[in-house]
Amino acid sequence: MTAPLARKIEGKKFMWDGVNYESRDAAEQALLAYKEAGFEAELVEDEEQYFVYSRRLASEQSAG
């Protein structure tokens, strides 16, 4: 199974990281790594496979 590239979760757009994780533990490790890197991340389980979706808002640049 291939996960959708983008998914709305609680009204926010998240992008799939492209990996089909075979175990929940592996997906949770990836999820933690994304969160530590400053991303919002969510784990989605579908048909006994695990998918990690992440998002990060672009930082605002100061004008000047």
Secondary structure, 3 states (H helix, E strand, C coil): CCCCCEEEECCEEEEECCCCECCHHHHHHHHHHHHHCCCEEEEEEECCEEEEEEECCCCCCCCC
